[in-house]
Amino acid sequence: MRVLKPNGTLIFKWNEVQIPIRKIIDVIGCEPLFGHTTRRSSTTVWMAFMK
């Protein structure tokens, strides 16, 4: 997460149609503070990260 300043917050939205969220979290290198799967399609995930 080199794009964030120290104590910066990143709100991240991802759709798992082609690439699973687990692979994205592995690439980012840290677990989100919290996340939410949308109710309608259950393939879209919102997550919050803090550096």
LUMLUMDREN-2810 file (N, C-alpha, C; in Angstrom, 1 decimal):
<atoms>
<atom><aa>M</aa><ch>A</ch><at>N</at><xx>0.8</xx><yy>-1.2</yy><zz>0.0</zz></atom>
<atom><aa>M</aa><ch>A</ch><at>CA</at><xx>0.0</xx><yy>0.0</yy><zz>0.0</zz></atom>
<atom><aa>M</aa><ch>A</ch><at>C</at><xx>0.9</xx><yy>1.2</yy><zz>0.0</zz></atom>
<atom><aa>R</aa><ch>A</ch><at>N</at><xx>1.8</xx><yy>1.3</yy><zz>-0.9</zz></atom>
<atom><aa>R</aa><ch>A</ch><at>CA</at><xx>2.7</xx><yy>2.4</yy><zz>-1.0</zz></atom>
<atom><aa>R</aa><ch>A</ch><at>C</at><xx>2.1</xx><yy>3.7</yy><zz>-1.4</zz></atom>
<atom><aa>V</aa><ch>A</ch><at>N</at><xx>0.8</xx><yy>3.7</yy><zz>-1.9</zz></atom>
<atom><aa>V</aa><ch>A</ch><at>CA</at><xx>0.2</xx><yy>4.9</yy><zz>-2.4</zz></atom>
<atom><aa>V</aa><ch>A</ch><at>C</at><xx>-0.4</xx><yy>5.7</yy><zz>-1.2</zz></atom>
<atom><aa>L</aa><ch>A</ch><at>N</at><xx>-0.4</xx><yy>5.1</yy><zz>0.0</zz></atom>
<atom><aa>L</aa><ch>A</ch><at>CA</at><xx>-1.0</xx><yy>5.8</yy><zz>1.1</zz></atom>
<atom><aa>L</aa><ch>A</ch><at>C</at><xx>0.1</xx><yy>6.4</yy><zz>2.0</zz></atom>
<atom><aa>K</aa><ch>A</ch><at>N</at><xx>-0.3</xx><yy>7.6</yy><zz>2.6</zz></atom>
<atom><aa>K</aa><ch>A</ch><at>CA</at><xx>0.6</xx><yy>8.2</yy><zz>3.6</zz></atom>
<atom><aa>K</aa><ch>A</ch><at>C</at><xx>0.4</xx><yy>7.5</yy><zz>4.9</zz></atom>
<atom><aa>P</aa><ch>A</ch><at>N</at><xx>1.3</xx><yy>7.6</yy><zz>5.8</zz></atom>
<atom><aa>P</aa><ch>A</ch><at>CA</at><xx>1.1</xx><yy>6.9</yy><zz>7.1</zz></atom>
<atom><aa>P</aa><ch>A</ch><at>C</at><xx>-0.3</xx><yy>7.4</yy><zz>7.7</zz></atom>
<atom><aa>N</aa><ch>A</ch><at>N</at><xx>-1.0</xx><yy>6.4</yy><zz>8.3</zz></atom>
<atom><aa>N</aa><ch>A</ch><at>CA</at><xx>-2.3</xx><yy>6.6</yy><zz>8.9</zz></atom>
<atom><aa>N</aa><ch>A</ch><at>C</at><xx>-3.4</xx><yy>6.9</yy><zz>7.8</zz></atom>
<atom><aa>G</aa><ch>A</ch><at>N</at><xx>-3.1</xx><yy>6.7</yy><zz>6.5</zz></atom>
<atom><aa>G</aa><ch>A</ch><at>CA</at><xx>-4.0</xx><yy>6.9</yy><zz>5.4</zz></atom>
<atom><aa>G</aa><ch>A</ch><at>C</at><xx>-5.1</xx><yy>5.8</yy><zz>5.4</zz></atom>
<atom><aa>T</aa><ch>A</ch><at>N</at><xx>-6.2</xx><yy>6.1</yy><zz>4.9</zz></atom>
<atom><aa>T</aa><ch>A</ch><at>CA</at><xx>-7.3</xx><yy>5.1</yy><zz>4.8</zz></atom>
<atom><aa>T</aa><ch>A</ch><at>C</at><xx>-7.6</xx><yy>4.9</yy><zz>3.3</zz></atom>
<atom><aa>L</aa><ch>A</ch><at>N</at><xx>-7.9</xx><yy>3.6</yy><zz>3.0</zz></atom>
<atom><aa>L</aa><ch>A</ch><at>CA</at><xx>-8.2</xx><yy>3.2</yy><zz>1.6</zz></atom>
<atom><aa>L</aa><ch>A</ch><at>C</at><xx>-9.5</xx><yy>2.5</yy><zz>1.7</zz></atom>
<atom><aa>I</aa><ch>A</ch><at>N</at><xx>-10.5</xx><yy>3.0</yy><zz>1.0</zz></atom>
<atom><aa>I</aa><ch>A</ch><at>CA</at><xx>-11.8</xx><yy>2.2</yy><zz>0.8</zz></atom>
<atom><aa>I</aa><ch>A</ch><at>C</at><xx>-11.7</xx><yy>1.6</yy><zz>-0.6</zz></atom>
<atom><aa>F</aa><ch>A</ch><at>N</at><xx>-11.9</xx><yy>0.3</yy><zz>-0.6</zz></atom>
<atom><aa>F</aa><ch>A</ch><at>CA</at><xx>-11.6</xx><yy>-0.5</yy><zz>-1.8</zz></atom>
<atom><aa>F</aa><ch>A</ch><at>C</at><xx>-12.9</xx><yy>-1.3</yy><zz>-2.2</zz></atom>
<atom><aa>K</aa><ch>A</ch><at>N</at><xx>-13.3</xx><yy>-1.2</yy><zz>-3.4</zz></atom>
<atom><aa>K</aa><ch>A</ch><at>CA</at><xx>-14.4</xx><yy>-2.0</yy><zz>-3.9</zz></atom>
<atom><aa>K</aa><ch>A</ch><at>C</at><xx>-13.9</xx><yy>-3.0</yy><zz>-5.0</zz></atom>
<atom><aa>W</aa><ch>A</ch><at>N</at><xx>-14.3</xx><yy>-4.2</yy><zz>-4.9</zz></atom>
<atom><aa>W</aa><ch>A</ch><at>CA</at><xx>-13.8</xx><yy>-5.2</yy><zz>-5.8</zz></atom>
<atom><aa>W</aa><ch>A</ch><at>C</at><xx>-14.9</xx><yy>-6.2</yy><zz>-6.2</zz></atom>
<atom><aa>N</aa><ch>A</ch><at>N</at><xx>-15.0</xx><yy>-6.6</yy><zz>-7.5</zz></atom>
<atom><aa>N</aa><ch>A</ch><at>CA</at><xx>-15.9</xx><yy>-7.6</yy><zz>-7.9</zz></atom>
<atom><aa>N</aa><ch>A</ch><at>C</at><xx>-15.2</xx><yy>-8.9</yy><zz>-8.2</zz></atom>
<atom><aa>E</aa><ch>A</ch><at>N</at><xx>-15.6</xx><yy>-10.0</yy><zz>-7.7</zz></atom>
<atom><aa>E</aa><ch>A</ch><at>CA</at><xx>-14.9</xx><yy>-11.2</yy><zz>-7.8</zz></atom>
<atom><aa>E</aa><ch>A</ch><at>C</at><xx>-15.3</xx><yy>-12.1</yy><zz>-9.0</zz></atom>
<atom><aa>V</aa><ch>A</ch><at>N</at><xx>-15.8</xx><yy>-11.5</yy><zz>-10.0</zz></atom>
<atom><aa>V</aa><ch>A</ch><at>CA</at><xx>-16.2</xx><yy>-12.3</yy><zz>-11.2</zz></atom>
<atom><aa>V</aa><ch>A</ch><at>C</at><xx>-15.0</xx><yy>-13.1</yy><zz>-11.8</zz></atom>
<atom><aa>Q</aa><ch>A</ch><at>N</at><xx>-13.8</xx><yy>-12.4</yy><zz>-11.9</zz></atom>
<atom><aa>Q</aa><ch>A</ch><at>CA</at><xx>-12.7</xx><yy>-13.1</yy><zz>-12.6</zz></atom>
<atom><aa>Q</aa><ch>A</ch><at>C</at><xx>-11.6</xx><yy>-13.4</yy><zz>-11.6</zz></atom>
<atom><aa>I</aa><ch>A</ch><at>N</at><xx>-11.3</xx><yy>-12.5</yy><zz>-10.6</zz></atom>
<atom><aa>I</aa><ch>A</ch><at>CA</at><xx>-10.2</xx><yy>-12.7</yy><zz>-9.6</zz></atom>
<atom><aa>I</aa><ch>A</ch><at>C</at><xx>-10.8</xx><yy>-12.7</yy><zz>-8.2</zz></atom>
<atom><aa>P</aa><ch>A</ch><at>N</at><xx>-10.6</xx><yy>-13.8</yy><zz>-7.5</zz></atom>
<atom><aa>P</aa><ch>A</ch><at>CA</at><xx>-11.2</xx><yy>-13.9</yy><zz>-6.1</zz></atom>
<atom><aa>P</aa><ch>A</ch><at>C</at><xx>-10.5</xx><yy>-12.8</yy><zz>-5.2</zz></atom>
<atom><aa>I</aa><ch>A</ch><at>N</at><xx>-11.3</xx><yy>-12.4</yy><zz>-4.2</zz></atom>
<atom><aa>I</aa><ch>A</ch><at>CA</at><xx>-10.8</xx><yy>-11.4</yy><zz>-3.3</zz></atom>
<atom><aa>I</aa><ch>A</ch><at>C</at><xx>-9.6</xx><yy>-11.9</yy><zz>-2.5</zz></atom>
<atom><aa>R</aa><ch>A</ch><at>N</at><xx>-9.5</xx><yy>-13.1</yy><zz>-2.2</zz></atom>
<atom><aa>R</aa><ch>A</ch><at>CA</at><xx>-8.4</xx><yy>-13.7</yy><zz>-1.4</zz></atom>
<atom><aa>R</aa><ch>A</ch><at>C</at><xx>-7.0</xx><yy>-13.4</yy><zz>-2.2</zz></atom>
<atom><aa>K</aa><ch>A</ch><at>N</at><xx>-7.0</xx><yy>-13.5</yy><zz>-3.5</zz></atom>
<atom><aa>K</aa><ch>A</ch><at>CA</at><xx>-5.8</xx><yy>-13.2</yy><zz>-4.2</zz></atom>
<atom><aa>K</aa><ch>A</ch><at>C</at><xx>-5.5</xx><yy>-11.7</yy><zz>-4.1</zz></atom>
<atom><aa>I</aa><ch>A</ch><at>N</at><xx>-6.5</xx><yy>-10.8</yy><zz>-4.1</zz></atom>
<atom><aa>I</aa><ch>A</ch><at>CA</at><xx>-6.2</xx><yy>-9.4</yy><zz>-4.0</zz></atom>
<atom><aa>I</aa><ch>A</ch><at>C</at><xx>-5.7</xx><yy>-9.1</yy><zz>-2.6</zz></atom>
<atom><aa>I</aa><ch>A</ch><at>N</at><xx>-6.2</xx><yy>-9.7</yy><zz>-1.6</zz></atom>
<atom><aa>I</aa><ch>A</ch><at>CA</at><xx>-5.7</xx><yy>-9.4</yy><zz>-0.2</zz></atom>
<atom><aa>I</aa><ch>A</ch><at>C</at><xx>-4.3</xx><yy>-9.9</yy><zz>-0.1</zz></atom>
<atom><aa>D</aa><ch>A</ch><at>N</at><xx>-3.9</xx><yy>-11.0</yy><zz>-0.7</zz></atom>
<atom><aa>D</aa><ch>A</ch><at>CA</at><xx>-2.6</xx><yy>-11.5</yy><zz>-0.7</zz></atom>
<atom><aa>D</aa><ch>A</ch><at>C</at><xx>-1.6</xx><yy>-10.6</yy><zz>-1.4</zz></atom>
<atom><aa>V</aa><ch>A</ch><at>N</at><xx>-2.0</xx><yy>-10.0</yy><zz>-2.5</zz></atom>
<atom><aa>V</aa><ch>A</ch><at>CA</at><xx>-1.2</xx><yy>-9.0</yy><zz>-3.2</zz></atom>
<atom><aa>V</aa><ch>A</ch><at>C</at><xx>-1.0</xx><yy>-7.7</yy><zz>-2.4</zz></atom>
<atom><aa>I</aa><ch>A</ch><at>N</at><xx>-2.1</xx><yy>-7.3</yy><zz>-1.8</zz></atom>
<atom><aa>I</aa><ch>A</ch><at>CA</at><xx>-2.0</xx><yy>-6.0</yy><zz>-1.0</zz></atom>
<atom><aa>I</aa><ch>A</ch><at>C</at><xx>-1.1</xx><yy>-6.3</yy><zz>0.2</zz></atom>
<atom><aa>G</aa><ch>A</ch><at>N</at><xx>-1.1</xx><yy>-7.5</yy><zz>0.8</zz></atom>
<atom><aa>G</aa><ch>A</ch><at>CA</at><xx>-0.2</xx><yy>-7.8</yy><zz>1.9</zz></atom>
<atom><aa>G</aa><ch>A</ch><at>C</at><xx>-0.7</xx><yy>-7.5</yy><zz>3.3</zz></atom>
<atom><aa>C</aa><ch>A</ch><at>N</at><xx>-1.9</xx><yy>-7.2</yy><zz>3.4</zz></atom>
<atom><aa>C</aa><ch>A</ch><at>CA</at><xx>-2.5</xx><yy>-7.0</yy><zz>4.8</zz></atom>
<atom><aa>C</aa><ch>A</ch><at>C</at><xx>-4.0</xx><yy>-7.2</yy><zz>4.7</zz></atom>
<atom><aa>E</aa><ch>A</ch><at>N</at><xx>-4.5</xx><yy>-7.6</yy><zz>5.9</zz></atom>
<atom><aa>E</aa><ch>A</ch><at>CA</at><xx>-5.9</xx><yy>-7.9</yy><zz>6.0</zz></atom>
<atom><aa>E</aa><ch>A</ch><at>C</at><xx>-6.7</xx><yy>-6.5</yy><zz>6.1</zz></atom>
<atom><aa>P</aa><ch>A</ch><at>N</at><xx>-7.9</xx><yy>-6.5</yy><zz>5.6</zz></atom>
<atom><aa>P</aa><ch>A</ch><at>CA</at><xx>-8.7</xx><yy>-5.3</yy><zz>5.8</zz></atom>
<atom><aa>P</aa><ch>A</ch><at>C</at><xx>-9.2</xx><yy>-5.1</yy><zz>7.2</zz></atom>
<atom><aa>L</aa><ch>A</ch><at>N</at><xx>-9.4</xx><yy>-3.8</yy><zz>7.6</zz></atom>
<atom><aa>L</aa><ch>A</ch><at>CA</at><xx>-10.0</xx><yy>-3.5</yy><zz>8.9</zz></atom>
<atom><aa>L</aa><ch>A</ch><at>C</at><xx>-11.4</xx><yy>-4.1</yy><zz>9.0</zz></atom>
<atom><aa>F</aa><ch>A</ch><at>N</at><xx>-12.2</xx><yy>-4.0</yy><zz>8.0</zz></atom>
<atom><aa>F</aa><ch>A</ch><at>CA</at><xx>-13.5</xx><yy>-4.6</yy><zz>7.9</zz></atom>
<atom><aa>F</aa><ch>A</ch><at>C</at><xx>-13.9</xx><yy>-4.6</yy><zz>6.4</zz></atom>
<atom><aa>G</aa><ch>A</ch><at>N</at><xx>-14.9</xx><yy>-5.4</yy><zz>6.2</zz></atom>
<atom><aa>G</aa><ch>A</ch><at>CA</at><xx>-15.4</xx><yy>-5.5</yy><zz>4.8</zz></atom>
<atom><aa>G</aa><ch>A</ch><at>C</at><xx>-16.9</xx><yy>-5.9</yy><zz>4.8</zz></atom>
<atom><aa>H</aa><ch>A</ch><at>N</at><xx>-17.5</xx><yy>-5.7</yy><zz>3.6</zz></atom>
<atom><aa>H</aa><ch>A</ch><at>CA</at><xx>-18.9</xx><yy>-6.0</yy><zz>3.4</zz></atom>
<atom><aa>H</aa><ch>A</ch><at>C</at><xx>-19.1</xx><yy>-6.5</yy><zz>2.0</zz></atom>
<atom><aa>T</aa><ch>A</ch><at>N</at><xx>-19.8</xx><yy>-7.7</yy><zz>1.9</zz></atom>
<atom><aa>T</aa><ch>A</ch><at>CA</at><xx>-20.2</xx><yy>-8.2</yy><zz>0.6</zz></atom>
<atom><aa>T</aa><ch>A</ch><at>C</at><xx>-21.6</xx><yy>-7.6</yy><zz>0.3</zz></atom>
<atom><aa>T</aa><ch>A</ch><at>N</at><xx>-21.8</xx><yy>-7.1</yy><zz>-0.9</zz></atom>
<atom><aa>T</aa><ch>A</ch><at>CA</at><xx>-23.1</xx><yy>-6.6</yy><zz>-1.3</zz></atom>
<atom><aa>T</aa><ch>A</ch><at>C</at><xx>-24.1</xx><yy>-7.7</yy><zz>-1.3</zz></atom>
<atom><aa>R</aa><ch>A</ch><at>N</at><xx>-25.3</xx><yy>-7.3</yy><zz>-1.0</zz></atom>
<atom><aa>R</aa><ch>A</ch><at>CA</at><xx>-26.4</xx><yy>-8.2</yy><zz>-0.9</zz></atom>
<atom><aa>R</aa><ch>A</ch><at>C</at><xx>-27.0</xx><yy>-8.7</yy><zz>-2.2</zz></atom>
<atom><aa>R</aa><ch>A</ch><at>N</at><xx>-27.0</xx><yy>-7.8</yy><zz>-3.2</zz></atom>
<atom><aa>R</aa><ch>A</ch><at>CA</at><xx>-27.6</xx><yy>-8.1</yy><zz>-4.5</zz></atom>
<atom><aa>R</aa><ch>A</ch><at>C</at><xx>-26.9</xx><yy>-9.2</yy><zz>-5.3</zz></atom>
<atom><aa>S</aa><ch>A</ch><at>N</at><xx>-25.6</xx><yy>-9.0</yy><zz>-5.5</zz></atom>
<atom><aa>S</aa><ch>A</ch><at>CA</at><xx>-24.9</xx><yy>-10.0</yy><zz>-6.4</zz></atom>
<atom><aa>S</aa><ch>A</ch><at>C</at><xx>-24.0</xx><yy>-10.9</yy><zz>-5.6</zz></atom>
<atom><aa>S</aa><ch>A</ch><at>N</at><xx>-23.7</xx><yy>-10.5</yy><zz>-4.4</zz></atom>
<atom><aa>S</aa><ch>A</ch><at>CA</at><xx>-22.7</xx><yy>-11.2</yy><zz>-3.5</zz></atom>
<atom><aa>S</aa><ch>A</ch><at>C</at><xx>-21.4</xx><yy>-11.5</yy><zz>-4.2</zz></atom>
<atom><aa>T</aa><ch>A</ch><at>N</at><xx>-21.1</xx><yy>-10.8</yy><zz>-5.2</zz></atom>
<atom><aa>T</aa><ch>A</ch><at>CA</at><xx>-19.7</xx><yy>-10.9</yy><zz>-5.8</zz></atom>
<atom><aa>T</aa><ch>A</ch><at>C</at><xx>-18.9</xx><yy>-9.6</yy><zz>-5.7</zz></atom>
<atom><aa>T</aa><ch>A</ch><at>N</at><xx>-19.6</xx><yy>-8.6</yy><zz>-5.2</zz></atom>
<atom><aa>T</aa><ch>A</ch><at>CA</at><xx>-18.9</xx><yy>-7.3</yy><zz>-5.0</zz></atom>
<atom><aa>T</aa><ch>A</ch><at>C</at><xx>-18.6</xx><yy>-7.1</yy><zz>-3.5</zz></atom>
<atom><aa>V</aa><ch>A</ch><at>N</at><xx>-17.4</xx><yy>-6.8</yy><zz>-3.2</zz></atom>
<atom><aa>V</aa><ch>A</ch><at>CA</at><xx>-16.9</xx><yy>-6.6</yy><zz>-1.8</zz></atom>
<atom><aa>V</aa><ch>A</ch><at>C</at><xx>-16.4</xx><yy>-5.2</yy><zz>-1.6</zz></atom>
<atom><aa>W</aa><ch>A</ch><at>N</at><xx>-16.8</xx><yy>-4.6</yy><zz>-0.5</zz></atom>
<atom><aa>W</aa><ch>A</ch><at>CA</at><xx>-16.2</xx><yy>-3.3</yy><zz>0.0</zz></atom>
<atom><aa>W</aa><ch>A</ch><at>C</at><xx>-15.3</xx><yy>-3.6</yy><zz>1.1</zz></atom>
<atom><aa>M</aa><ch>A</ch><at>N</at><xx>-14.1</xx><yy>-3.0</yy><zz>1.2</zz></atom>
<atom><aa>M</aa><ch>A</ch><at>CA</at><xx>-13.1</xx><yy>-3.2</yy><zz>2.3</zz></atom>
<atom><aa>M</aa><ch>A</ch><at>C</at><xx>-12.5</xx><yy>-1.9</yy><zz>2.6</zz></atom>
<atom><aa>A</aa><ch>A</ch><at>N</at><xx>-12.1</xx><yy>-1.8</yy><zz>3.9</zz></atom>
<atom><aa>A</aa><ch>A</ch><at>CA</at><xx>-11.4</xx><yy>-0.6</yy><zz>4.4</zz></atom>
<atom><aa>A</aa><ch>A</ch><at>C</at><xx>-10.0</xx><yy>-1.1</yy><zz>4.9</zz></atom>
<atom><aa>F</aa><ch>A</ch><at>N</at><xx>-9.0</xx><yy>-0.4</yy><zz>4.5</zz></atom>
<atom><aa>F</aa><ch>A</ch><at>CA</at><xx>-7.6</xx><yy>-0.6</yy><zz>4.9</zz></atom>
<atom><aa>F</aa><ch>A</ch><at>C</at><xx>-7.0</xx><yy>0.7</yy><zz>5.5</zz></atom>
<atom><aa>M</aa><ch>A</ch><at>N</at><xx>-6.1</xx><yy>0.5</yy><zz>6.4</zz></atom>
<atom><aa>M</aa><ch>A</ch><at>CA</at><xx>-5.4</xx><yy>1.7</yy><zz>7.0</zz></atom>
<atom><aa>M</aa><ch>A</ch><at>C</at><xx>-3.9</xx><yy>1.3</yy><zz>7.1</zz></atom>
<atom><aa>K</aa><ch>A</ch><at>N</at><xx>-3.1</xx><yy>2.3</yy><zz>6.7</zz></atom>
<atom><aa>K</aa><ch>A</ch><at>CA</at><xx>-1.7</xx><yy>2.1</yy><zz>6.7</zz></atom>
<atom><aa>K</aa><ch>A</ch><at>C</at><xx>-1.1</xx><yy>2.5</yy><zz>8.0</zz></atom>
</atoms>
